[in-house]
Amino acid sequence: MSSPVLQPRTRVSRLAQEAVDKARLTVVPRVRSRAPRVPFVTLVSLVLVGGIVGLLLFNTSMQQASFSASALQTEADTLAAREQTLRMELDDLRNPQRVAEQAQSMGMVIPAAPVFLDLRTGKTTGVRTPSTPDQSIQLEPPAPPKPAILAPAPTVVEVPAPTTTDPTTTTEADTQATAGADSKPQKNKQARKNRNR
């Protein structure tokens, strides 16, 4: 018979041995599992196709933006040139010389002696004289004289008049010349008729 004291020791030692056996680390063999290739290849091909399509779309949008930018630049250059032309025309229209010339062509005359109006009193200072076109101020200076080399004196050459005889008398040479002139058109007409046949 076994003693009751020995039974718990053996039980504890068995439990300890089982715990030590469980606690030992062991190398577990690696389980090799192959991932299916079809989803990976599909994913890579979709990424590549998506990248190429995106690059083409980006390139196309950049080309369209470039074309629209060049068209807008051309339009801006045209408008800038038009603005410059209009500014030059406006400056020409505002030119005081031109305004004065048009005023004179309409019959307006610049007074020789101006008269001033005092706004407080309503009185004028200066001599009021009517202006006439004869008293108008000449707006354009006179043309400078040309040097003698550029404006030489005209040379006059007298040609003697031909001596004429009685117009009713004709010479033989005159009659032959008129007869020859009349016969040439007739010869030309006959030659054309012969060609047409």
C-alpha positions as CSV (number, residue, x, y, z in Angstrom):
1,M,0.0,0.0,0.0
2,S,1.2,3.3,-0.8
3,S,1.3,6.1,1.6
4,P,-1.0,9.0,1.2
5,V,1.9,11.4,1.3
6,L,3.4,10.0,-1.8
7,Q,0.4,10.3,-3.9
8,P,0.3,14.1,-4.0
9,R,4.0,14.3,-4.9
10,T,3.7,12.0,-7.8
11,R,0.6,13.8,-8.9
12,V,2.5,17.2,-8.7
13,S,5.5,15.8,-10.5
14,R,3.3,14.4,-13.3
15,L,1.6,17.7,-13.7
16,A,4.9,19.6,-13.7
17,Q,6.3,17.2,-16.3
18,E,3.3,17.7,-18.5
19,A,3.6,21.5,-18.1
20,V,7.4,21.3,-19.0
21,D,6.6,19.2,-22.0
22,K,4.0,21.7,-23.2
23,A,6.3,24.6,-22.5
24,R,9.1,23.3,-24.7
25,L,9.4,25.1,-28.0
26,T,9.5,23.0,-31.1
27,V,10.1,24.0,-34.7
28,V,6.9,23.8,-36.6
29,P,7.4,22.8,-40.2
30,R,6.5,25.7,-42.6
31,V,3.4,25.2,-44.6
32,R,4.0,26.5,-48.1
33,S,0.9,27.8,-49.6
34,R,1.1,29.4,-53.1
35,A,-0.9,32.5,-53.7
36,P,-3.0,32.3,-56.9
37,R,-1.2,34.1,-59.7
38,V,-4.3,35.1,-61.7
39,P,-5.5,37.9,-59.2
40,F,-1.9,39.3,-58.9
41,V,-1.4,39.4,-62.7
42,T,-4.8,40.9,-63.2
43,L,-4.1,43.6,-60.5
44,V,-0.7,44.5,-62.1
45,S,-2.2,44.6,-65.6
46,L,-5.0,46.8,-64.4
47,V,-2.6,49.2,-62.7
48,L,-0.5,49.4,-65.9
49,V,-3.5,49.9,-68.2
50,G,-4.9,52.5,-65.8
51,G,-1.5,54.4,-65.7
52,I,-1.2,54.4,-69.5
53,V,-4.8,55.6,-70.0
54,G,-4.4,58.3,-67.3
55,L,-1.1,59.4,-69.0
56,L,-2.8,59.6,-72.4
57,L,-5.7,61.6,-70.9
58,F,-3.3,63.9,-69.2
59,N,-1.3,64.4,-72.4
60,T,-4.4,65.1,-74.4
61,S,-5.7,67.6,-71.8
62,M,-2.3,69.4,-71.8
63,Q,-2.4,69.6,-75.7
64,Q,-5.8,71.1,-75.6
65,A,-4.8,73.6,-73.0
66,S,-1.7,74.5,-75.1
67,F,-3.9,75.0,-78.2
68,S,-6.3,77.2,-76.3
69,A,-3.5,79.1,-74.7
70,S,-1.9,79.8,-78.1
71,A,-5.3,80.8,-79.5
72,L,-5.8,83.2,-76.6
73,Q,-2.3,84.6,-77.0
74,T,-2.9,85.3,-80.7
75,E,-6.2,87.0,-79.8
76,A,-4.5,89.0,-77.1
77,D,-1.8,90.1,-79.6
78,T,-4.5,91.1,-82.2
79,L,-6.4,93.1,-79.6
80,A,-3.2,94.8,-78.4
81,A,-2.4,95.8,-81.9
82,R,-6.0,97.1,-82.4
83,E,-5.8,99.0,-79.1
84,Q,-2.5,100.6,-80.2
85,T,-4.1,101.6,-83.6
86,L,-7.1,103.1,-81.8
87,R,-4.9,105.0,-79.4
88,M,-2.9,106.4,-82.4
89,E,-6.2,107.4,-84.1
90,L,-7.4,109.0,-80.9
91,D,-4.1,110.9,-80.5
92,D,-4.4,112.1,-84.1
93,L,-8.0,113.3,-83.5
94,R,-7.0,115.1,-80.3
95,N,-4.1,116.9,-82.0
96,P,-4.6,120.6,-81.5
97,Q,-3.2,121.4,-84.9
98,R,-5.8,119.2,-86.6
99,V,-8.6,120.7,-84.4
100,A,-7.5,124.2,-85.3
101,E,-7.3,123.4,-89.0
102,Q,-10.8,121.9,-89.0
103,A,-12.1,124.9,-87.1
104,Q,-10.6,127.2,-89.8
105,S,-12.1,125.1,-92.6
106,M,-15.5,125.5,-90.9
107,G,-15.1,129.3,-90.9
108,M,-14.0,129.8,-87.3
109,V,-11.4,132.5,-86.8
110,I,-8.9,132.9,-84.0
111,P,-9.3,136.4,-82.6
112,A,-6.2,138.6,-83.0
113,A,-6.7,140.3,-79.6
114,P,-8.4,138.2,-76.9
115,V,-11.0,139.6,-74.6
116,F,-11.3,138.3,-71.0
117,L,-14.5,138.0,-68.9
118,D,-14.4,138.6,-65.2
119,L,-16.9,136.2,-63.7
120,R,-17.4,138.2,-60.4
121,T,-18.3,141.4,-62.0
122,G,-19.4,140.2,-65.5
123,K,-17.3,142.8,-67.2
124,T,-14.9,142.2,-70.1
125,T,-11.4,143.5,-70.3
126,G,-9.7,144.1,-73.6
127,V,-10.8,145.7,-76.9
128,R,-13.6,143.9,-78.5
129,T,-13.0,143.8,-82.3
130,P,-14.7,141.6,-84.8
131,S,-12.4,139.0,-86.4
132,T,-12.4,138.4,-90.1
133,P,-10.8,135.6,-92.1
134,D,-8.2,138.0,-93.4
135,Q,-7.0,138.6,-89.8
136,S,-6.8,134.8,-89.0
137,I,-3.6,133.4,-87.7
138,Q,-1.7,131.2,-90.2
139,L,-1.5,127.7,-88.6
140,E,1.0,126.1,-91.0
141,P,4.3,127.7,-91.6
142,P,5.1,128.7,-95.2
143,A,7.0,126.1,-97.2
144,P,10.7,126.6,-97.2
145,P,12.2,127.8,-100.6
146,K,13.9,125.1,-102.6
147,P,17.5,125.5,-103.5
148,A,18.3,126.6,-107.1
149,I,19.7,123.1,-107.8
150,L,16.4,121.5,-107.0
151,A,14.3,124.1,-108.7
152,P,16.1,125.1,-111.9
153,A,14.6,127.7,-114.2
154,P,12.5,126.1,-117.0
155,T,14.1,125.7,-120.4
156,V,11.9,126.8,-123.2
157,V,12.5,125.3,-126.7
158,E,10.8,126.8,-129.7
159,V,10.0,124.4,-132.4
160,P,9.4,125.9,-135.9
161,A,6.0,125.3,-137.3
162,P,6.0,123.0,-140.4
163,T,5.2,124.7,-143.7
164,T,2.0,123.5,-145.1
165,T,0.7,123.6,-148.6
166,D,-2.8,123.6,-149.8
167,P,-4.6,120.8,-148.0
168,T,-6.6,119.9,-151.1
169,T,-3.5,118.9,-153.1
170,T,-2.1,115.5,-152.4
171,T,1.1,113.9,-153.6
172,E,1.5,110.5,-155.2
173,A,3.2,109.3,-152.0
174,D,0.2,110.3,-149.9
175,T,-2.2,108.4,-152.2
176,Q,0.0,105.3,-152.2
177,A,0.3,105.3,-148.4
178,T,-3.5,105.6,-148.0
179,A,-4.1,102.9,-150.6
180,G,-1.5,100.6,-148.9
181,A,-3.2,101.2,-145.5
182,D,-6.6,100.3,-147.0
183,S,-5.3,97.2,-148.7
184,K,-3.7,95.7,-145.5
185,P,-7.0,95.2,-143.7
186,Q,-8.5,93.6,-146.8
187,K,-5.5,91.2,-147.1
188,N,-5.9,90.3,-143.4
189,K,-9.6,89.6,-143.8
190,Q,-8.9,87.3,-146.7
191,A,-6.1,85.5,-144.9
192,R,-8.5,84.8,-141.9
193,K,-11.2,83.4,-144.2
194,N,-8.7,81.1,-145.8
195,R,-7.5,79.8,-142.4
196,N,-11.1,79.1,-141.3
197,R,-11.8,77.0,-144.4
